[in-house]
């Protein structure tokens, strides 16, 4: 599939510079020309489906590490700028054309999400006078913002470690608090907030929750839970080792009906000090009338049906360093994963098959693999189908967005059979 995608971009590149949109509509002469050229190439099957780059890519960001298209339909990007100076990290807000409307400097910002109230959450750091003699130390924090797109941003709350963890209220401060990180954030249909955390202390026998895990907050910022049962030390189908991101089944666009009420989620585990067999995990959440919310592994994703797909999410050691994941909030619920270890974007179904449903009348009997990435045909990682340390991914109205960190750009893609 990767070979076919490279061929496709050759035909597209000649016409895209003169297009004001993607390709115009299907009656546009340029569109007809693209598909005519594709049909006469013997290496291309007319029924082949793959991702097509949507130009221009947004190249007005430096070291972007996360991206989220909000319920207000603005694009939110976290950019590190100077990696050596976390104090200049920014939340950048742009419209659908990539025009920047505002920039908000947030200490150590790494991740962004939005709830259905249009409230924005940013994972970052804060300096607090909690060191020896009242010296300042850097602690992980979740910033809660409103009115971000209006230019009149308000910081209405900040969740600061360790105070935002109810299990730490009666525990003594630790010397290693600054080693703890908040690494991912996601929301549910009722504005519940999930926060993933990593850190050095993971004693499962203690009354204090392990650092590696997922904290749960209500819409007012109250710590209402923790994802119990996820192993913080050993790799399994239900582990939480070096979590790098979290994704739920809820996301824009805003709607009154059809929004998932599931509490289940996906996580990615990017820790490089442990051999992790399953680095992208699906965790099922369900309510027990006596025990409250419980969490279980998705063992069904180990059912590999080679009659329906060639590759699978739960193949052993499938990923090297997955940085982010996103679930399309529609009936298909495709899962998107970006891996900085392979510089690639992967796409899976909600039952773990790699690829998308084959197009109608294509004759295909298996999922069509549309994952791509790695060095381009010219050996570089800067082509339209290549990435250099991809760190963030999201999906909105059939468009996939990738924060291509070391290429300093936001890449956009659509499936070829979604072109209009």
C-alpha positions as CSV (number, residue, x, y, z in Angstrom):
1,X,0.0,0.0,0.0
2,X,2.8,2.4,0.8
3,X,4.1,2.0,-2.8
4,X,0.8,2.9,-4.2
5,X,0.5,6.0,-2.1
6,X,3.8,7.4,-3.3
7,X,2.6,7.0,-6.9
8,X,-0.6,8.8,-6.1
9,X,1.2,11.9,-4.7
10,X,3.1,12.3,-8.0
11,X,-0.1,12.9,-9.8
12,X,-1.6,15.1,-7.1
13,X,1.4,17.4,-6.7
14,X,1.1,18.8,-10.2
15,X,-2.3,20.2,-9.7
16,X,-2.5,21.0,-6.0
17,X,-0.6,24.3,-6.2
18,X,-3.4,25.9,-8.3
19,X,-6.3,24.6,-6.2
20,X,-8.0,26.8,-3.6
21,X,-9.5,23.8,-1.8
22,X,-8.5,20.2,-1.9
23,X,-9.4,19.5,-5.5
24,X,-12.6,21.5,-6.0
25,X,-15.6,19.2,-6.8
26,X,-15.9,16.1,-8.9
27,X,-16.9,18.2,-11.9
28,X,-13.6,20.1,-11.8
29,X,-11.3,19.4,-14.8
30,X,-8.3,19.1,-12.5
31,X,-10.1,16.4,-10.5
32,X,-10.9,14.5,-13.7
33,X,-7.3,14.8,-14.8
34,X,-6.0,13.3,-11.5
35,X,-8.3,10.3,-11.7
36,X,-7.6,9.8,-15.4
37,X,-3.9,9.7,-14.8
38,X,-4.4,7.3,-11.9
39,X,-6.4,4.9,-14.1
40,X,-3.8,4.7,-16.8
41,X,-1.0,3.9,-14.5
42,X,-0.7,0.0,-14.5
43,X,0.5,0.0,-10.9
44,X,-2.7,1.6,-9.7
45,X,-6.0,-0.4,-9.2
46,X,-9.0,2.0,-9.7
47,X,-10.6,0.5,-6.6
48,X,-7.5,1.1,-4.4
49,X,-8.2,3.3,-1.4
50,X,-5.6,5.3,0.5
51,X,-5.0,8.6,2.2
52,X,-4.4,11.7,0.1
53,X,-2.6,14.8,1.5
54,X,-4.7,17.9,1.8
55,X,-2.5,20.9,1.0
56,X,-1.4,23.2,2.2
57,X,0.1,21.6,5.4
58,X,0.2,24.1,8.2
59,X,3.9,25.1,8.7
60,X,3.4,28.0,11.1
61,X,4.2,25.9,14.2
62,X,7.5,24.8,15.8
63,X,7.8,21.4,17.4
64,X,4.1,20.6,17.5
65,X,3.4,17.7,19.9
66,X,-0.4,17.5,20.1
67,X,-3.5,18.6,18.1
68,X,-7.2,18.6,18.8
69,X,-10.1,20.0,16.7
70,X,-12.6,21.3,19.2
71,X,-16.3,21.4,19.5
72,X,-16.0,25.0,18.4
73,X,-14.3,23.7,15.2
74,X,-11.1,25.6,15.9
75,X,-7.8,23.7,15.8
76,X,-5.8,23.6,19.0
77,X,-2.1,22.8,18.7
78,X,0.5,22.4,21.5
79,X,3.9,23.5,20.3
80,X,7.1,23.1,22.3
81,X,9.0,25.8,20.4
82,X,12.4,25.7,22.1
83,X,12.5,22.2,23.5
84,X,15.2,23.2,26.0
85,X,12.9,25.9,27.5
86,X,9.5,24.5,28.6
87,X,8.5,28.0,29.8
88,X,7.9,29.0,26.1
89,X,5.5,26.1,25.3
90,X,2.4,27.4,23.6
91,X,-1.3,26.5,23.0
92,X,-1.9,27.8,19.4
93,X,-5.4,28.3,18.2
94,X,-6.1,28.4,14.5
95,X,-9.1,28.3,12.2
96,X,-9.7,25.6,9.6
97,X,-7.5,27.4,7.1
98,X,-4.6,27.3,9.5
99,X,-4.7,31.0,10.3
100,X,-3.5,31.6,13.8
101,X,-6.0,33.5,15.9
102,X,-4.2,33.5,19.3
103,X,-1.2,32.0,21.2
104,X,-1.3,31.2,24.9
105,X,2.0,30.5,26.7
106,X,1.6,27.6,29.1
107,X,4.5,26.3,31.1
108,X,5.5,22.8,30.0
109,X,2.4,22.3,27.8
110,X,2.2,18.9,26.1
111,X,-1.4,17.9,25.6
112,X,-4.8,19.5,24.9
113,X,-8.4,18.5,24.8
114,X,-11.9,20.1,25.0
115,X,-15.1,19.1,26.7
116,X,-18.7,19.7,25.4
117,X,-19.0,23.0,27.3
118,X,-16.1,24.3,25.1
119,X,-13.8,24.3,28.1
120,X,-10.2,23.6,27.2
121,X,-7.8,21.5,29.3
122,X,-4.0,21.6,28.8
123,X,-1.5,19.3,30.5
124,X,1.6,21.2,31.5
125,X,3.8,22.1,34.5
126,X,3.7,24.7,37.3
127,X,6.4,26.1,39.6
128,X,5.4,25.7,43.3
129,X,7.3,26.7,46.5
130,X,7.4,23.1,47.8
131,X,11.1,22.4,47.7
132,X,13.6,22.6,50.6
133,X,13.4,26.0,52.3
134,X,10.4,27.0,50.2
135,X,12.3,26.7,46.9
136,X,10.3,26.3,43.8
137,X,10.0,23.0,42.1
138,X,8.2,22.0,38.8
139,X,5.0,19.9,39.3
140,X,2.6,18.5,36.7
141,X,-0.6,20.4,36.3
142,X,-3.8,20.5,34.3
143,X,-4.9,24.0,33.3
144,X,-8.7,24.6,32.8
145,X,-9.4,27.4,30.4
146,X,-12.5,29.0,28.9
147,X,-13.1,31.6,26.1
148,X,-10.0,30.4,24.4
149,X,-11.2,31.1,20.8
150,X,-12.5,34.6,21.7
151,X,-9.1,36.0,22.6
152,X,-10.3,36.7,26.2
153,X,-9.0,33.5,27.7
154,X,-9.7,32.8,31.3
155,X,-7.8,30.3,33.5
156,X,-10.6,29.1,35.9
157,X,-8.8,26.2,37.7
158,X,-5.6,24.3,37.9
159,X,-5.2,20.7,39.0
160,X,-1.8,20.4,40.6
161,X,0.0,17.2,41.6
162,X,-0.1,15.8,44.3
163,X,-3.0,17.7,45.7
164,X,-5.4,16.7,42.9
165,X,-5.1,13.0,43.9
166,X,-7.4,12.3,46.8
167,X,-5.3,9.3,47.9
168,X,-2.4,11.7,48.6
169,X,-4.3,14.0,51.0
170,X,-3.0,12.2,54.1
171,X,0.4,11.2,52.7
172,X,3.7,12.8,53.3
173,X,5.3,14.8,50.5
174,X,7.9,13.0,48.4
175,X,11.3,14.2,47.3
176,X,10.6,12.9,43.8
177,X,7.3,14.8,43.1
178,X,8.9,16.6,40.2
179,X,9.5,13.3,38.4
180,X,5.7,12.8,38.0
181,X,4.2,13.8,34.7
182,X,0.6,14.2,33.3
183,X,0.9,12.7,29.8
184,X,-2.6,12.6,28.3
185,X,-6.1,14.0,28.7
186,X,-9.5,13.1,27.3
187,X,-13.2,13.8,28.1
188,X,-16.5,11.8,28.2
189,X,-20.0,12.7,27.1
190,X,-20.8,14.2,30.5
191,X,-17.6,16.3,30.7
192,X,-15.8,13.8,32.9
193,X,-12.0,14.2,32.5
194,X,-9.4,11.4,32.3
195,X,-5.8,12.3,33.1
196,X,-3.0,9.8,32.5
197,X,0.0,10.0,34.9
198,X,3.5,8.5,35.0
199,X,6.0,8.4,37.8
200,X,8.6,6.4,39.8
201,X,6.5,5.1,42.7
202,X,4.2,2.2,41.8
203,X,3.6,0.2,45.0
204,X,0.3,-1.6,44.4
205,X,0.1,-2.6,48.1
206,X,0.0,1.1,49.3
207,X,-3.1,3.0,50.2
208,X,-1.6,5.7,47.9
209,X,-2.4,5.2,44.2
210,X,0.5,4.3,42.0
211,X,2.0,7.0,39.9
212,X,1.4,5.1,36.7
213,X,-2.3,5.2,36.0
214,X,-5.4,7.2,35.1
215,X,-7.1,9.8,37.4
216,X,-10.8,10.6,36.9
217,X,-12.3,14.0,37.5
218,X,-15.9,15.4,37.3
219,X,-16.7,18.6,35.4
220,X,-16.0,20.7,38.5
221,X,-12.5,19.3,38.9
222,X,-13.3,16.9,41.8
223,X,-11.2,13.7,41.9
224,X,-14.0,11.1,41.6
225,X,-11.9,8.0,40.8
226,X,-8.9,6.1,39.5
227,X,-8.7,3.4,36.9
228,X,-8.1,0.5,39.4
229,X,-6.7,-2.8,38.2
230,X,-4.3,-1.5,35.6
231,X,-0.9,-3.0,36.3
232,X,1.6,-0.1,36.7
233,X,4.7,-2.4,36.6
234,X,4.2,-5.4,34.3
235,X,3.2,-5.5,30.6
236,X,-0.2,-7.1,30.0
237,X,-3.5,-6.6,28.3
238,X,-4.4,-4.3,31.2
239,X,-1.3,-2.4,32.1
240,X,-0.4,1.3,32.6
241,X,3.3,1.6,32.0
242,X,4.6,4.9,30.7
243,X,1.2,6.0,29.3
244,X,1.7,8.6,26.6
245,X,-1.9,9.3,25.6
246,X,-5.5,8.4,26.1
247,X,-8.6,8.5,23.8
248,X,-12.3,8.0,24.4
249,X,-15.2,7.4,22.0
250,X,-16.4,10.9,22.4
251,X,-15.4,13.9,20.3
252,X,-16.5,16.7,18.0
253,X,-18.6,17.7,16.2
254,X,-21.2,18.7,18.8
255,X,-24.5,17.0,18.5
256,X,-27.7,16.3,20.6
257,X,-28.0,12.6,19.6
258,X,-25.6,9.9,18.8
259,X,-22.9,10.8,21.3
260,X,-21.3,7.7,22.9
261,X,-22.0,7.3,26.6
262,X,-19.2,4.7,27.0
263,X,-16.5,5.2,29.6
264,X,-14.1,2.9,27.8
265,X,-10.9,4.2,26.4
266,X,-7.6,3.4,24.6
267,X,-4.2,4.2,25.9
268,X,-0.7,4.2,24.4
269,X,2.4,3.1,26.3
270,X,5.6,4.7,25.1
271,X,7.9,3.8,28.0
272,X,11.3,2.7,26.5
273,X,12.8,1.1,29.6
274,X,10.5,-1.9,29.5
275,X,9.8,-4.5,26.8
276,X,6.0,-3.9,26.4
277,X,4.3,-6.5,24.2
278,X,1.0,-4.6,23.7
279,X,1.7,-0.8,23.6
280,X,-1.7,0.2,22.4
281,X,-4.5,-1.0,24.7
282,X,-8.3,-1.0,24.7
283,X,-9.7,-0.8,28.2
284,X,-13.4,-1.6,28.8
285,X,-15.1,0.4,31.5
286,X,-18.4,-0.7,33.0
287,X,-20.5,0.1,36.1
288,X,-21.0,-2.5,38.8
289,X,-23.9,-1.6,41.1
290,X,-21.9,-2.6,44.2
291,X,-18.3,-1.9,43.2
292,X,-18.7,1.2,41.0
293,X,-16.8,1.6,37.7
294,X,-14.7,-1.4,36.8
295,X,-12.0,-1.8,34.1
296,X,-11.3,-4.9,32.1
297,X,-9.0,-5.9,29.2
298,X,-10.3,-6.3,25.7
299,X,-9.2,-9.9,25.1
300,X,-11.4,-10.2,22.1
301,X,-8.8,-8.1,20.2
302,X,-6.6,-11.2,20.3
303,X,-9.0,-13.0,17.9
304,X,-7.0,-12.7,14.6
305,X,-9.2,-13.5,11.6
306,X,-6.8,-13.7,8.7
307,X,-9.7,-14.1,6.3
308,X,-10.8,-10.6,7.1
309,X,-7.5,-8.7,7.7
310,X,-3.7,-9.1,7.3
311,X,-2.5,-7.1,10.3
312,X,-3.9,-6.5,13.8
313,X,-3.7,-4.1,16.6
314,X,-2.8,-6.7,19.2
315,X,0.1,-8.4,17.3
316,X,3.0,-8.9,19.7
317,X,5.4,-5.9,19.7
318,X,3.4,-4.2,17.0
319,X,4.6,-0.7,18.0
320,X,7.9,0.9,19.0
321,X,6.9,4.2,20.6
322,X,3.3,5.1,20.2
323,X,2.9,8.8,21.1
324,X,-0.8,9.4,20.6
325,X,-4.1,7.8,19.6
326,X,-7.6,9.0,18.6
327,X,-10.9,7.3,18.1
328,X,-13.2,8.6,15.3
329,X,-16.4,9.6,17.1
330,X,-18.7,8.1,14.5
331,X,-20.3,4.8,13.8
332,X,-17.1,3.4,12.4
333,X,-14.9,4.2,15.4
334,X,-11.6,3.8,13.6
335,X,-8.6,4.1,15.9
336,X,-5.7,6.2,14.7
337,X,-2.2,5.8,16.2
338,X,1.0,7.7,15.6
339,X,4.3,6.0,16.4
340,X,7.5,8.1,16.6
341,X,9.6,4.9,16.7
342,X,8.4,4.0,13.1
343,X,7.5,7.6,12.0
344,X,4.1,6.2,10.9
345,X,0.3,6.6,11.1
346,X,-1.7,3.5,11.7
347,X,-5.5,2.9,11.3
348,X,-7.5,0.1,12.9
349,X,-11.1,-0.9,13.2
350,X,-12.8,-1.1,16.6
351,X,-12.2,-4.8,16.7
352,X,-8.5,-4.5,16.1
353,X,-8.2,-5.2,12.4
354,X,-5.7,-3.0,10.6
355,X,-7.2,-1.0,7.8
356,X,-10.6,0.4,6.8
357,X,-13.6,-1.4,5.4
358,X,-13.0,-2.1,1.7
359,X,-14.8,0.2,-0.8
360,X,-18.1,-1.0,-2.3
361,X,-17.6,-2.9,-5.6
362,X,-13.8,-3.1,-5.0
363,X,-13.7,-6.8,-5.0
364,X,-11.6,-6.7,-1.8
365,X,-12.5,-9.3,0.9
366,X,-10.2,-8.0,3.6
367,X,-9.7,-4.7,5.4
368,X,-7.8,-2.2,3.1
369,X,-4.6,-1.3,4.9
370,X,-4.1,2.5,4.7
371,X,-1.4,3.0,7.3
372,X,1.6,4.9,6.0
373,X,4.8,6.7,7.0
374,X,8.5,6.1,7.3
375,X,11.2,7.5,5.0
376,X,9.9,8.7,1.7
377,X,10.9,7.5,-1.8
378,X,13.8,10.0,-1.7
379,X,15.1,8.7,1.6
380,X,13.9,11.7,3.6
381,X,11.2,12.0,6.2
382,X,9.8,15.3,5.0
383,X,7.6,14.2,2.1
384,X,3.8,14.3,2.2
385,X,3.5,10.6,3.2
386,X,6.5,10.7,5.6
387,X,6.8,11.9,9.2
388,X,9.6,12.8,11.5
389,X,8.7,12.1,15.1
390,X,4.9,12.3,14.8
391,X,3.5,13.1,18.2
392,X,-0.2,13.9,17.9
393,X,-3.2,12.8,15.9
394,X,-6.9,13.7,15.7
395,X,-9.8,13.2,13.3
396,X,-12.6,15.7,12.4
397,X,-15.2,15.5,9.6
398,X,-13.3,12.8,7.6
399,X,-10.0,14.7,7.9
400,X,-7.0,13.2,9.8
401,X,-4.6,15.7,11.4
402,X,-1.0,14.8,12.4
403,X,1.3,16.9,14.5
404,X,4.5,16.2,12.7
405,X,6.9,17.4,15.3
406,X,10.4,17.5,13.8
407,X,9.1,18.6,10.4
408,X,7.4,21.6,12.2
409,X,4.1,21.1,10.5
410,X,0.5,20.0,10.8
411,X,-0.3,17.4,8.1
412,X,-3.8,16.8,6.8
413,X,-5.2,13.8,5.0
414,X,-8.4,12.4,3.5
415,X,-9.3,9.0,2.2
416,X,-9.3,9.0,-1.6
417,X,-12.9,7.7,-1.6
418,X,-14.0,10.6,0.6
419,X,-12.9,13.3,-1.9
420,X,-15.7,15.5,-3.0
